[in-house]
Amino acid sequence: MESKLLTLYSDVTAMPVNWLWQPYIAIGKITLLQGDPGCGKSSMMMNLIAELSKGGTAPDGRAFGTPQRIIYQCSEDGAKDTIKPRLIAAGADCSNIAFIDEEIYSGLTLDDERIREAITEWRPRLVVIDPIQSYIGNDSDLQIPGKARKLMRRIGMWASTYNCAVVLIGHFSKKKAQKTCIVDLVVLMLLLPHAVYFRLRKVPRMRMSES
């Protein structure tokens, strides 16, 4: 007896994951990069953006190939005095890197329709939001599973529809409430089929004993 509700896996065509940087950042999916303040999340992503913009190499030495477009949306640093100099220092092709100027378009949120419009117009291979805490709208309470799941599903659909990788950078905070917020987001993302998660942390240097 056939069911109109169910789909047989025998009717599903298997497809490999399309990686931007294997096995960390996949095209058409969400990646959450999280860690303590000062552990180098933004710096690592800035260097990756620079390499991708000029068709350079990933941190592990793999070639990106053709230069790609990127949207780097950052609320913590100034575009003129901080982000642009860092991109230049990293050797980026800045003509392939864009952002929404929040001095002109204020009130930007994580699931803002203006971000979708920017993706549609620019057609980037990578979209980076840094940090996610700055782009959580008042109506996107991540403590409520239904709202958080809906938010992540929408962003995941953008990644899949426009064939780009979306990286959300999350900073741990000393405030317990904000920590809980991000942990809840991680749990929800791990439950979604389009989410990848990895965390950076500082590794203490080993002291060499004097001989």
C-alpha positions in Angstrom: 0.0 0.0 0.0 1.5 3.3 -1.1 1.5 6.4 1.2 1.1 9.9 -0.1 2.8 11.2 3.1 6.0 9.1 3.0 8.9 9.2 0.6 11.0 6.1 0.1 14.8 6.5 0.4 15.0 4.3 -2.7 13.6 7.3 -4.6 16.2 9.7 -3.1 19.3 10.4 -5.2 22.3 10.5 -2.9 24.6 13.5 -3.3 28.0 14.2 -1.8 28.5 17.3 0.4 30.0 20.2 -1.5 32.8 21.5 0.7 34.3 25.0 0.8 36.9 23.9 3.4 36.6 20.2 4.2 35.5 19.1 6.8 34.7 22.4 8.4 32.7 24.7 6.1 30.2 23.3 3.6 28.5 25.1 0.7 24.7 25.2 1.1 25.0 24.7 4.9 25.4 26.6 8.2 28.6 26.5 10.2 28.9 27.9 13.7 32.4 28.9 14.7 32.5 29.5 18.4 35.1 30.1 21.1 36.3 32.2 24.0 37.2 35.9 23.4 40.6 36.4 22.0 41.1 32.8 20.7 41.5 33.9 17.1 38.1 33.2 15.5 37.8 36.5 13.6 41.5 36.5 12.7 41.2 32.9 11.3 38.1 33.8 9.3 39.7 37.1 8.1 42.6 35.1 6.6 40.3 32.5 5.1 38.2 35.3 3.5 41.3 36.9 2.1 42.5 33.6 0.6 39.1 32.8 -0.9 38.8 36.3 -2.4 42.0 35.8 -4.5 41.7 32.1 -5.1 44.4 31.2 -2.7 44.7 28.3 -0.2 42.7 27.1 2.8 44.5 26.9 6.2 45.4 23.3 5.5 47.0 24.2 2.2 44.3 23.0 -0.1 43.7 25.3 -3.1 40.4 27.2 -3.4 40.9 27.7 -7.1 38.8 30.4 -8.7 38.5 33.7 -6.6 35.1 33.9 -4.9 32.8 36.6 -3.6 32.3 37.0 0.1 29.9 39.0 2.4 31.6 39.8 5.7 29.1 41.4 8.1 30.9 42.5 11.2 29.5 44.9 13.9 32.4 45.0 16.3 35.1 46.6 14.2 35.2 49.7 11.9 35.2 49.0 8.2 37.6 51.9 7.5 40.1 51.7 10.3 40.1 48.0 11.2 38.5 45.6 8.8 39.9 47.1 5.5 43.5 47.3 6.9 43.3 43.7 8.1 42.1 42.5 4.7 44.9 44.4 3.0 47.4 42.9 5.4 46.1 39.5 4.6 46.5 40.1 0.9 42.8 40.0 0.1 41.2 41.1 -3.2 38.8 43.6 -1.6 36.8 43.9 -4.8 35.4 40.5 -4.0 34.4 41.3 -0.4 31.3 43.3 0.4 29.2 44.2 3.4 25.9 46.0 4.3 26.9 49.4 5.7 25.0 49.6 9.0 25.6 53.3 9.3 23.1 53.6 6.4 21.0 50.4 6.9 20.6 50.2 10.7 18.8 47.6 12.7 20.2 44.6 10.8 19.2 41.2 12.2 20.3 37.6 11.6 17.3 36.7 9.5 16.9 40.2 8.0 15.4 40.3 4.5 18.1 42.7 3.5 20.7 40.0 4.0 18.8 37.7 1.7 18.6 40.6 -0.9 22.3 41.1 -0.6 23.0 37.4 -1.2 20.7 37.4 -4.2 22.4 40.5 -5.7 26.0 39.7 -4.9 25.9 35.9 -5.2 28.7 35.2 -2.7 30.2 31.8 -2.1 30.7 32.6 1.6 28.6 34.7 4.0 30.1 35.5 7.5 28.2 37.0 10.3 30.4 38.3 13.2 29.3 38.0 15.9 25.8 36.4 15.9 25.0 38.1 19.3 24.9 41.5 17.6 22.3 40.4 15.0 19.8 38.7 17.2 16.5 40.6 16.9 14.1 41.3 19.8 11.6 38.8 18.3 14.2 36.0 18.0 14.5 34.7 21.5 16.9 31.8 21.3 15.6 30.4 24.6 12.4 29.5 22.8 13.2 26.4 20.8 10.4 27.0 18.2 11.7 30.5 17.4 15.3 29.5 17.3 14.6 26.5 15.1 12.6 28.7 12.7 15.4 31.2 12.5 18.1 28.7 11.7 15.9 26.9 9.2 15.4 30.2 7.3 19.1 30.9 7.2 19.8 27.3 6.2 17.3 27.7 3.3 19.2 30.8 2.1 22.5 28.9 2.1 20.9 26.0 0.2 18.9 28.1 -2.3 21.8 30.5 -3.2 24.5 27.8 -3.0 26.7 29.6 -0.5 28.3 28.7 2.9 27.1 30.6 5.9 29.4 31.0 8.9 28.1 32.4 12.1 30.8 33.4 14.6 29.8 33.2 18.2 31.6 34.7 21.2 31.4 33.2 24.6 30.7 35.9 27.2 31.4 36.1 30.9 27.7 36.7 31.5 26.0 33.3 32.2 22.8 34.4 30.4 24.6 35.0 27.2 26.5 31.7 27.5 23.3 29.8 27.9 21.8 31.6 24.9 24.7 30.4 22.7 24.7 26.9 24.1 21.0 26.6 23.3 21.8 27.8 19.7 24.5 25.2 19.4 22.2 22.4 20.5 19.5 23.5 18.0 22.0 23.8 15.2 23.3 20.3 15.8 19.7 19.0 15.5 19.4 20.6 12.1 20.5 18.6 9.1 22.2 21.7 7.5 24.4 22.6 10.5 28.1 22.1 11.1 29.8 23.2 14.4 33.3 23.6 15.5 35.0 25.5 18.3 38.3 27.2 18.7 40.1 27.4 22.0 43.4 28.7 23.2 46.1 26.1 23.8 48.6 27.0 26.5 52.2 27.1 25.5 54.5 24.5 26.9 57.4 25.8 28.9 60.7 24.2 28.1 62.6 23.2 31.2 66.1 24.6 31.5 68.8 22.1 31.2 
